[in-house]
Amino acid sequence: MATAIELSTMEVEKLCHQYFGQKDLFGSENPSSNGNLHLNVIRYQLQPISDSPSGFFGHHRFLVVDVQVANTAEDGHETINFNRIRFFIKAAPVENVSRMDYLEEFGVYKKEIMVYRDVLPALQKIFPGVAPKCYYADNNLLVFEELQQMGHKMAAGRDGLLDYEHLQSAVKTLARLHAASMAFEYQHNVKINEIYPLATKEDAYPENLPTTHVRYQNFVNGLEVFGELIKQMPKYEKHVDYILANLKSKMSIIFQLAQPSKEFRNVFSHGDLWANNMMYKLSDDNSLECRLVDFQLSRYAPPMLDLITLLTIPTSREFRSKYLMQLLQDYYGFLREFLKLKHLDIEELLSPAEFWHTFELYRICGLIESCFFCHFIILPVELTQCLTATTEGFSDFFARKRVEICLKVFHTDEIYRRRLTDMLEDLVDNYILEKGGEEK
């Protein structure tokens, strides 16, 4: 397939064959499919997702296909139906040199293709229902089933917050993913990162980065923003010098903790669990079903890193004080039940002692991730569109004007100011001005 969103009729026909179950992801015949179906693509077109620009990591479009489907019964009787199929397409922004250079150095687009082509099909054979079905994954192009048309939708507003019901549903899906990872390793007697090293490589916080690397620069630029925002908070006026002197060392711990652990069990992890990467549907029994999308930052790490990120980015400090422990217990209970279905004992794979020990160790990572994600994703929509739509806007935020942009929004936008203040206060109060640190 082409590297841009340019599809031939033959390529669209192949996607339709996969949609009707006649071929697998790699284009080979599916022996269990109905071989009596004959497809004829009448027309197809690409449609924008909305009036706003595509996502930061790629171009997002709907592919709408009108197809004639002829089915020949055993008695020779032929029925003809007309179907309209809508696919979701995600393509690399190859024409945007600045953004494409960032993605190439970051490595995220090639990784996501490997995840959907290789890793998720293997894991979803064990426990389906984690991610959308992917019909094509190669050549800077991904083609998915269209979750919105199937009734799935995002649940958070601009503040990025989720309620208990939605978080519990996401926790269950995350437990499903992690349980599939554990079961896969048990069945094959091999670690996932040994089979799929590129799909599990740590790209968000790689260790031993040169100062010129895009991720190091992003980390430093983020720290500069957080320091300037902390200076705007009256409660820290007497301690600002101490806070700023210790901010980098406290937040740098994520570079160590994001790596595969030599001490604790690791699992295949999503790595990018903020509200918009979870889509929900109300099932027939009125329970919520959650699907995870966007696997560009997948990694191989202790399950707590994914879990604490999920339970911190889309929540407030007040919410966590009420519900965090219960949601952690929910996850462990879901994980136990999934593993039991494969006749595996959670006590042997992830003991309660290890689970709660990693919670204490990795809890700071949730706050670090919250700060780095939310100082960008909670910007006003019109500003985000401007930043992601053009090369100049991209460079302004990721290189030249990040502090200026974030400070201006902090002073003028109540949602942004409230959310960033909430995260930074939790980090500063509990990990910098903690007991043993400077007196509060």
Backbone torsions as a table, in degrees:
resi	resn	phi	psi	omega
1	MET	NA	159.0	-177.5
2	ALA	-69.8	159.9	-178.8
3	THR	-83.5	-23.1	172.4
4	ALA	-97.7	179.5	-179.8
5	ILE	-83.4	71.6	176.7
6	GLU	-131.4	110.1	-173.7
7	LEU	-117.9	135.5	176.1
8	SER	-83.0	165.3	177.6
9	THR	-59.9	-39.4	179.5
10	MET	-62.8	-41.0	179.3
11	GLU	-66.7	-39.5	177.8
12	VAL	-66.0	-37.8	176.9
13	GLU	-61.3	-40.3	178.3
14	LYS	-61.8	-40.8	178.0
15	LEU	-63.1	-39.8	179.7
16	CYS	-66.6	-37.5	176.1
17	HIS	-61.2	-42.2	178.0
18	GLN	-65.5	-39.5	180.0
19	TYR	-58.2	-40.4	179.9
20	PHE	-88.8	10.7	172.2
21	GLY	78.5	21.3	-177.3
22	GLN	-92.6	-14.6	176.8
23	LYS	-141.1	156.5	177.2
24	ASP	-90.4	-172.2	-175.1
25	LEU	-58.5	-28.3	-173.9
26	PHE	-97.2	3.1	175.2
27	GLY	91.5	-0.5	178.3
28	SER	-81.3	158.5	-176.8
29	GLU	-66.7	142.1	176.0
30	ASN	-97.3	109.3	-175.1
31	PRO	-63.7	-19.5	-179.1
32	SER	-90.2	-0.2	-176.0
33	SER	-83.0	168.3	177.8
34	ASN	-82.3	104.4	-176.6
35	GLY	-76.7	-3.6	-178.3
36	ASN	-91.5	4.8	177.2
37	LEU	-85.4	135.2	176.0
38	HIS	-124.7	125.5	-173.4
39	LEU	-109.7	143.4	176.2
40	ASN	-138.7	111.1	179.7
41	VAL	-73.8	121.3	-178.5
42	ILE	-87.5	-49.0	178.1
43	ARG	-158.1	158.9	175.6
44	TYR	-153.6	152.4	178.2
45	GLN	-153.9	152.6	173.9
46	LEU	-90.1	135.2	178.8
47	GLN	-126.3	144.2	177.3
48	PRO	-67.7	150.8	176.7
49	ILE	-66.7	-41.7	179.4
50	SER	-157.6	-173.6	177.8
51	ASP	-75.8	-14.7	-178.0
52	SER	-85.3	162.9	178.6
53	PRO	-64.8	166.1	179.9
54	SER	-68.4	176.9	179.3
55	GLY	-67.0	164.9	-176.4
56	PHE	-63.6	-40.5	-174.9
57	PHE	-86.5	5.9	177.8
58	GLY	169.6	173.9	175.3
59	HIS	-86.8	130.6	179.0
60	HIS	-112.7	129.8	178.9
61	ARG	-144.3	159.0	166.1
62	PHE	-94.2	138.4	168.9
63	LEU	-106.8	112.4	-177.8
64	VAL	-103.9	123.8	-174.2
65	VAL	-124.9	127.0	169.6
66	ASP	-97.4	120.8	-173.9
67	VAL	-133.2	138.7	174.7
68	GLN	-92.1	128.6	-177.8
69	VAL	-118.5	116.5	178.0
70	ALA	-106.0	128.0	-178.4
71	ASN	-120.3	122.8	-179.3
72	THR	-100.9	118.3	179.8
73	ALA	-76.9	170.5	-178.7
74	GLU	-62.2	-29.7	179.7
75	ASP	-83.8	5.4	177.9
76	GLY	89.6	-4.5	179.8
77	HIS	-73.6	131.6	-177.6
78	GLU	-109.1	130.0	173.1
79	THR	-113.9	142.3	-177.8
80	ILE	-122.5	128.6	176.9
81	ASN	-125.9	154.5	175.8
82	PHE	-112.5	129.8	-176.9
83	ASN	-124.2	145.3	170.0
84	ARG	-112.7	118.2	-178.3
85	ILE	-110.2	138.2	175.6
86	ARG	-120.6	119.7	175.4
87	PHE	-102.1	156.8	172.3
88	PHE	-104.4	126.9	-176.7
89	ILE	-117.4	137.9	178.1
90	LYS	-130.2	121.3	-177.4
91	ALA	-128.8	148.7	178.9
92	ALA	-65.9	144.4	-179.8
93	PRO	-80.5	68.0	-170.9
94	VAL	-65.3	-24.6	-177.7
95	GLU	-82.2	-14.0	179.5
96	ASN	-96.6	95.8	-170.6
97	VAL	-60.9	-44.6	-178.3
98	SER	-61.3	-47.3	-178.3
99	ARG	-70.4	-38.1	-179.6
100	MET	-66.8	-38.0	175.5
101	ASP	-60.5	-42.0	178.1
102	TYR	-60.8	-46.7	-178.6
103	LEU	-66.2	-36.8	178.8
104	GLU	-65.3	-44.1	179.3
105	GLU	-70.0	-36.5	178.4
106	PHE	-68.9	-36.4	177.1
107	GLY	84.3	8.6	-167.5
108	VAL	-77.6	-30.9	-174.0
109	TYR	-73.7	-45.1	177.7
110	LYS	-62.6	-36.2	178.6
111	LYS	-61.5	-47.7	-176.2
112	GLU	-62.7	-35.8	176.4
113	ILE	-61.1	-44.1	178.6
114	MET	-64.9	-37.5	-179.8
115	VAL	-62.7	-48.3	-177.5
116	TYR	-73.9	-29.1	-178.2
117	ARG	-81.3	-36.5	-169.5
118	ASP	-116.8	-51.0	-169.0
119	VAL	-78.4	-55.0	-175.5
120	LEU	-62.1	-39.6	175.6
121	PRO	-57.3	-39.0	179.2
122	ALA	-67.4	-42.4	-177.3
123	LEU	-73.9	-36.4	-178.0
124	GLN	-78.0	-8.9	167.5
125	LYS	-70.1	-28.3	179.6
126	ILE	-83.0	-52.9	177.1
127	PHE	-135.0	100.3	178.7
128	PRO	-72.1	171.4	174.0
129	GLY	89.7	21.8	178.7
130	VAL	-93.6	-45.9	-172.2
131	ALA	-135.3	165.1	176.8
132	PRO	-65.1	154.3	175.8
133	LYS	-68.7	134.8	179.7
134	CYS	-109.1	125.0	-177.9
135	TYR	-93.2	-23.5	-179.7
136	TYR	-153.7	136.4	179.6
137	ALA	-148.6	96.7	178.9
138	ASP	-177.3	164.8	171.1
139	ASN	50.3	46.3	177.3
140	ASN	62.5	24.0	-178.2
141	LEU	-137.7	135.3	176.0
142	LEU	-127.3	134.6	178.8
143	VAL	-126.2	123.7	-173.7
144	PHE	-121.4	162.4	163.3
145	GLU	-63.1	150.7	-174.0
146	GLU	-93.9	102.3	-172.4
147	LEU	-64.9	-35.9	-179.3
148	GLN	-61.6	-41.6	179.7
149	GLN	-64.6	-24.1	179.3
150	MET	-89.9	3.3	175.6
151	GLY	102.4	0.0	178.9
152	HIS	-83.6	147.8	176.4
153	LYS	-153.6	161.6	175.2
154	MET	-77.1	157.6	-170.6
155	ALA	-116.5	-14.1	-174.6
156	ALA	-95.3	151.7	170.7
157	GLY	-84.5	-164.8	-177.8
158	ARG	-64.0	-24.4	179.8
159	ASP	-74.3	-9.4	175.1
160	GLY	75.1	14.4	-175.1
161	LEU	-95.3	144.8	176.4
162	LEU	-120.2	151.5	178.1
163	ASP	-88.8	178.3	-174.5
164	TYR	-61.4	-44.2	-175.8
165	GLU	-60.4	-44.4	-179.4
166	HIS	-69.8	-38.3	178.2
167	LEU	-66.2	-39.8	178.8
168	GLN	-63.0	-39.7	177.1
169	SER	-63.9	-42.7	178.1
170	ALA	-65.3	-39.2	177.8
171	VAL	-60.1	-40.1	179.2
172	LYS	-64.9	-43.0	178.5
173	THR	-65.9	-38.6	177.9
174	LEU	-64.3	-41.3	176.4
175	ALA	-61.5	-36.7	177.3
176	ARG	-61.5	-45.8	178.6
177	LEU	-62.0	-47.7	-178.1
178	HIS	-67.2	-37.4	177.6
179	ALA	-65.1	-39.4	177.0
180	ALA	-62.2	-38.9	177.5
181	SER	-62.3	-46.3	179.6
182	MET	-64.5	-43.0	-179.1
183	ALA	-65.8	-39.7	178.0
184	PHE	-59.2	-47.1	-179.3
185	GLU	-65.4	-36.7	178.3
186	TYR	-66.6	-44.0	-178.1
187	GLN	-67.0	-38.3	-174.8
188	HIS	-99.3	-7.5	179.6
189	ASN	54.2	44.9	178.9
190	VAL	-154.2	150.8	178.1
191	LYS	-81.1	140.6	-177.1
192	ILE	-59.8	-38.4	-177.8
193	ASN	-70.3	-13.9	174.5
194	GLU	-81.1	-31.7	178.1
195	ILE	-82.4	-40.3	-176.4
196	TYR	-123.0	67.2	-174.7
197	PRO	-63.6	-38.9	-177.9
198	LEU	-73.2	-31.5	-179.9
199	ALA	-76.9	-12.7	-178.5
200	THR	-119.2	5.5	-179.9
201	LYS	-66.0	139.7	179.7
202	GLU	-75.5	110.4	-178.9
203	ASP	-106.5	-25.9	-177.9
204	ALA	-72.7	-42.1	-177.7
205	TYR	-135.4	62.1	179.2
206	PRO	-67.8	146.0	-179.9
207	GLU	-79.2	159.9	173.8
208	ASN	55.8	44.3	179.8
209	LEU	-76.0	140.6	167.9
210	PRO	-69.8	152.1	-176.7
211	THR	-64.8	-16.1	180.0
212	THR	-86.9	-8.8	-176.0
213	HIS	-69.0	144.3	-175.9
214	VAL	-58.8	-36.3	-178.8
215	ARG	-72.6	-34.9	177.0
216	TYR	-67.3	-43.9	179.0
217	GLN	-62.2	-38.6	178.3
218	ASN	-64.0	-40.3	178.9
219	PHE	-63.9	-47.7	-179.1
220	VAL	-63.8	-42.7	179.3
221	ASN	-63.9	-38.7	176.8
222	GLY	-64.0	-44.3	177.5
223	LEU	-57.4	-39.6	179.4
224	GLU	-62.7	-41.4	177.5
225	VAL	-62.5	-47.6	-177.3
226	PHE	-62.3	-39.6	177.8
227	GLY	-61.1	-43.1	-180.0
228	GLU	-67.8	-36.6	178.1
229	LEU	-68.1	-39.9	178.5
230	ILE	-61.5	-35.5	178.0
231	LYS	-62.9	-22.8	-178.7
232	GLN	-85.3	-4.2	-174.5
233	MET	-97.3	111.9	-175.4
234	PRO	-57.3	-32.2	-175.7
235	LYS	-63.8	-19.9	-177.5
236	TYR	-105.7	12.7	-175.1
237	GLU	-55.7	-39.8	-176.8
238	LYS	-81.5	-11.8	-173.6
239	HIS	-121.2	7.9	-169.8
240	VAL	-60.7	-38.7	-178.8
241	ASP	-64.7	-42.3	178.9
242	TYR	-64.7	-42.9	-179.0
243	ILE	-61.7	-49.2	-177.7
244	LEU	-65.7	-30.9	179.2
245	ALA	-70.4	-22.9	-176.2
246	ASN	-110.9	-5.1	-174.5
247	LEU	-62.4	-47.6	-175.9
248	LYS	-64.6	-43.6	-178.1
249	SER	-65.3	-36.7	179.3
250	LYS	-69.4	-42.0	-176.1
251	MET	-79.6	-22.5	-179.6
252	SER	-68.0	-15.1	-178.3
253	ILE	-61.1	-22.4	-178.2
254	ILE	-65.7	-26.8	177.2
255	PHE	-63.6	-32.7	177.0
256	GLN	-79.7	-46.4	-173.3
257	LEU	-74.4	-18.6	179.6
258	ALA	-78.6	-10.3	-179.4
259	GLN	-80.1	159.6	172.0
260	PRO	-54.9	133.2	-176.9
261	SER	-80.4	141.6	173.7
262	LYS	-91.0	-8.2	-176.4
263	GLU	-108.7	-37.0	-173.4
264	PHE	-112.3	162.3	176.8
265	ARG	-65.1	138.5	176.0
266	ASN	-108.6	155.7	175.8
267	VAL	-138.9	161.9	169.5
268	PHE	-65.1	127.0	-170.9
269	SER	-124.6	146.8	179.9
270	HIS	-66.9	-52.8	173.2
271	GLY	85.1	1.4	-173.7
272	ASP	-148.1	50.8	-167.6
273	LEU	-93.7	75.1	168.7
274	TRP	-109.2	171.5	-164.9
275	ALA	-56.6	-39.8	-175.0
276	ASN	-74.5	-6.8	176.8
277	ASN	-98.0	17.0	174.3
278	MET	-130.2	127.2	-179.1
279	MET	-120.3	140.0	-169.0
280	TYR	-121.9	149.0	175.7
281	LYS	-141.1	138.9	175.8
282	LEU	-81.7	118.8	-176.1
283	SER	-80.9	178.4	-177.2
284	ASP	-62.2	-29.2	179.6
285	ASP	-92.8	15.0	177.9
286	ASN	69.1	15.2	171.9
287	SER	-92.9	157.9	-179.1
288	LEU	-87.0	133.8	170.5
289	GLU	-105.5	137.5	-178.8
290	CYS	-120.1	137.0	171.5
291	ARG	-119.0	139.9	177.2
292	LEU	-94.1	136.5	177.8
293	VAL	-127.1	166.7	175.7
294	ASP	63.7	89.2	-178.1
295	PHE	-106.5	34.1	-177.1
296	GLN	-68.1	-25.9	-173.9
297	LEU	-108.8	25.6	-179.2
298	SER	-58.3	150.4	-176.3
299	ARG	-150.1	178.1	175.9
300	TYR	-122.3	107.1	-171.2
301	ALA	-156.2	169.4	174.8
302	PRO	-56.9	141.5	-176.8
303	PRO	-57.4	-26.1	-178.7
304	MET	-62.2	-28.8	-178.9
305	LEU	-64.1	-46.5	173.9
306	ASP	-61.3	-47.8	-172.8
307	LEU	-63.9	-46.8	-176.7
308	ILE	-71.0	-28.4	174.1
309	THR	-66.6	-46.1	177.7
310	LEU	-58.9	-37.6	-175.2
311	LEU	-90.7	3.2	179.7
312	THR	-116.6	-48.7	-176.3
313	ILE	-56.9	-48.4	-176.8
314	PRO	-94.0	27.4	179.6
315	THR	-134.3	160.6	175.6
316	SER	-97.8	166.1	177.5
317	ARG	-60.6	-40.3	179.3
318	GLU	-64.1	-43.8	178.3
319	PHE	-59.8	-45.7	-178.2
320	ARG	-63.3	-35.2	179.6
321	SER	-64.3	-26.7	-179.0
322	LYS	-92.0	-38.9	-164.6
323	TYR	-123.3	-7.1	-173.7
324	LEU	-59.5	-47.7	-176.3
325	MET	-64.0	-37.6	179.0
326	GLN	-66.3	-41.1	-179.7
327	LEU	-68.8	-33.7	173.5
328	LEU	-62.7	-43.0	177.8
329	GLN	-65.6	-38.1	176.6
330	ASP	-57.6	-47.8	180.0
331	TYR	-57.6	-47.8	-176.6
332	TYR	-64.1	-36.9	176.8
333	GLY	-66.5	-43.2	177.1
334	PHE	-62.3	-44.6	-179.3
335	LEU	-60.1	-42.4	178.9
336	ARG	-58.7	-44.8	-176.6
337	GLU	-69.3	-39.5	177.3
338	PHE	-63.5	-45.1	-180.0
339	LEU	-63.9	-36.0	179.4
340	LYS	-61.8	-33.6	178.3
341	LEU	-62.1	-25.0	177.9
342	LYS	-104.0	16.5	177.5
343	HIS	60.1	38.6	177.6
344	LEU	-113.8	145.2	-177.4
345	ASP	-100.8	118.3	-178.4
346	ILE	-60.6	-31.1	-179.0
347	GLU	-62.5	-29.2	179.6
348	GLU	-84.7	-27.7	-176.5
349	LEU	-95.1	-37.0	178.8
350	LEU	-152.6	91.0	-175.8
351	SER	-67.6	155.8	175.2
352	PRO	-55.2	-38.0	-179.3
353	ALA	-62.3	-44.2	179.1
354	GLU	-67.9	-40.8	-179.4
355	PHE	-58.7	-49.9	-177.1
356	TRP	-75.0	-27.6	175.3
357	HIS	-67.3	-43.3	178.6
358	THR	-67.2	-29.7	175.7
359	PHE	-59.5	-47.5	179.6
360	GLU	-62.8	-38.3	-175.8
361	LEU	-75.2	-39.7	-172.4
362	TYR	-97.3	-2.6	-175.7
363	ARG	-57.6	-36.8	180.0
364	ILE	-63.0	-29.2	-178.4
365	CYS	-62.9	-34.5	177.7
366	GLY	-60.6	-41.0	179.4
367	LEU	-72.0	-38.9	178.0
368	ILE	-62.4	-47.5	178.3
369	GLU	-61.2	-40.5	179.2
370	SER	-57.9	-46.5	-178.8
371	CYS	-62.7	-46.6	-177.1
372	PHE	-70.3	-36.6	177.2
373	PHE	-71.0	-51.9	-164.2
374	CYS	-77.4	-21.4	178.0
375	HIS	-69.1	-10.4	174.3
376	PHE	-108.9	-48.9	-170.1
377	ILE	-74.5	-16.1	179.3
378	ILE	-99.3	6.2	171.6
379	LEU	-59.6	151.7	177.6
380	PRO	-53.9	143.1	-173.3
381	VAL	-56.7	-43.6	-177.6
382	GLU	-63.3	-32.8	177.9
383	LEU	-74.3	-41.7	177.8
384	THR	-60.0	-41.3	178.2
385	GLN	-60.4	-41.4	179.8
386	CYS	-65.6	-41.3	-177.4
387	LEU	-68.9	-35.8	-175.6
388	THR	-92.4	-11.4	-173.6
389	ALA	-83.8	-25.7	-173.1
390	THR	-130.9	157.4	176.3
391	THR	-62.3	-39.9	-179.5
392	GLU	-65.3	-42.9	178.1
393	GLY	-64.1	-40.3	177.6
394	PHE	-59.7	-47.8	-178.7
395	SER	-66.5	-35.7	179.0
396	ASP	-58.7	-46.8	-176.5
397	PHE	-77.6	-44.8	-172.4
398	PHE	-86.3	-5.3	179.9
399	ALA	-137.7	-55.6	-163.6
400	ARG	-95.3	-44.0	-164.7
401	LYS	-125.1	27.5	-173.9
402	ARG	-63.2	-47.8	-178.7
403	VAL	-60.9	-46.0	-179.6
404	GLU	-59.8	-45.0	-178.9
405	ILE	-63.9	-48.7	-176.1
406	CYS	-67.9	-38.4	178.2
407	LEU	-63.4	-41.8	-179.8
408	LYS	-62.4	-44.7	-179.6
409	VAL	-67.9	-37.6	179.0
410	PHE	-57.7	-36.6	-177.7
411	HIS	-85.8	-15.6	-173.0
412	THR	-118.1	-11.7	-174.3
413	ASP	-123.8	117.5	-174.3
414	GLU	-65.9	-42.3	-179.0
415	ILE	-61.8	-46.8	-179.2
416	TYR	-62.7	-45.9	-178.3
417	ARG	-63.3	-42.7	-178.3
418	ARG	-65.7	-44.6	-176.9
419	ARG	-69.9	-44.6	-179.8
420	LEU	-68.0	-37.7	177.0
421	THR	-62.4	-43.5	-179.6
422	ASP	-59.2	-46.1	-178.6
423	MET	-68.0	-48.4	-176.7
424	LEU	-65.5	-37.1	177.8
425	GLU	-64.2	-41.0	178.4
426	ASP	-62.4	-43.3	179.1
427	LEU	-65.0	-48.7	-176.4
428	VAL	-67.5	-47.1	-175.8
429	ASP	-64.3	-37.1	-172.6
430	ASN	-99.8	-16.5	-175.9
431	TYR	-128.3	-10.0	176.2
432	ILE	-117.4	-52.9	175.5
433	LEU	-92.6	39.3	-179.1
434	GLU	-79.3	173.0	175.5
435	LYS	-60.6	128.5	-176.3
436	GLY	101.1	-15.4	174.7
437	GLY	-92.4	-158.3	179.2
438	GLU	-64.4	144.5	178.1
439	GLU	-61.5	135.8	178.8
440	LYS	-77.7	NA	NA
